């Protein structure tokens, strides 16, 4: 199964707007909008490839998504 990171934003500007600030990164199944932890994310939110998980590029990262992701990938 393929995965990707999807951003959750702070309150305020909408995803994609210049001042939108990322609150935390979540893991979703490829092209999905529901994080593995169950949080519903914006379809317009920024994404990154799954191999960014565990790097400074994906911090801060949802701990619940991380635990579930590790159970799905070899």
C-alpha positions as CSV (number, residue, x, y, z in Angstrom):
1,X,0.0,0.0,0.0
2,X,1.3,3.5,-0.9
3,X,1.3,6.3,1.6
4,X,2.1,10.1,1.7
5,X,2.4,12.8,4.3
6,X,-0.3,15.4,4.4
7,X,-0.2,18.7,6.4
8,X,-2.7,19.8,9.1
9,X,-2.7,23.6,9.5
10,X,-3.0,26.0,12.4
11,X,-6.2,28.0,12.6
12,X,-6.3,31.0,10.2
13,X,-5.4,31.1,6.6
14,X,-6.6,28.2,4.4
15,X,-4.2,25.6,3.0
16,X,-2.4,26.9,0.0
17,X,-2.7,30.6,1.2
18,X,0.6,32.4,1.7
19,X,0.4,32.7,5.5
20,X,-0.9,29.2,6.1
21,X,1.2,27.6,8.9
22,X,1.6,23.8,9.2
23,X,0.7,22.5,12.7
24,X,1.7,18.9,12.2
25,X,2.2,16.3,9.5
26,X,0.1,13.2,9.3
27,X,0.4,9.9,7.3
28,X,-2.4,9.1,4.8
29,X,-2.9,6.4,2.3
30,X,-2.0,7.7,-1.1
31,X,-4.3,10.5,-2.4
32,X,-6.4,10.2,0.8
33,X,-7.5,12.9,3.1
34,X,-8.2,10.9,6.2
35,X,-5.0,10.5,8.3
36,X,-4.2,7.1,9.7
37,X,-5.1,8.5,13.2
38,X,-8.6,9.4,11.9
39,X,-8.2,13.1,11.5
40,X,-9.9,14.5,8.4
41,X,-7.5,16.8,6.4
42,X,-8.0,19.3,3.7
43,X,-7.8,18.0,0.1
44,X,-5.8,21.1,-0.7
45,X,-3.2,20.5,2.1
46,X,0.5,20.2,1.2
47,X,1.8,16.7,0.7
48,X,5.2,15.0,0.8
49,X,6.4,11.5,-0.2
50,X,6.3,8.9,2.6
51,X,10.1,8.6,2.6
52,X,10.2,12.1,4.2
53,X,8.8,10.4,7.4
54,X,11.4,10.4,10.2
55,X,13.4,13.3,8.7
56,X,13.5,16.9,9.9
57,X,11.5,17.8,6.8
58,X,8.4,16.1,8.3
59,X,8.6,17.5,11.8
60,X,6.5,17.7,13.9
61,X,4.8,14.4,13.0
62,X,1.7,12.8,14.5
63,X,2.8,10.0,16.8
64,X,-0.4,8.1,16.3
65,X,0.0,8.1,12.5
66,X,3.6,7.0,12.9
67,X,2.8,4.0,15.1
68,X,0.1,2.9,12.6
69,X,2.3,3.5,9.6
70,X,5.0,1.3,11.1
71,X,2.5,-1.6,11.4
72,X,1.6,-1.3,7.7
73,X,5.0,-1.0,6.0
74,X,7.6,-3.7,5.9
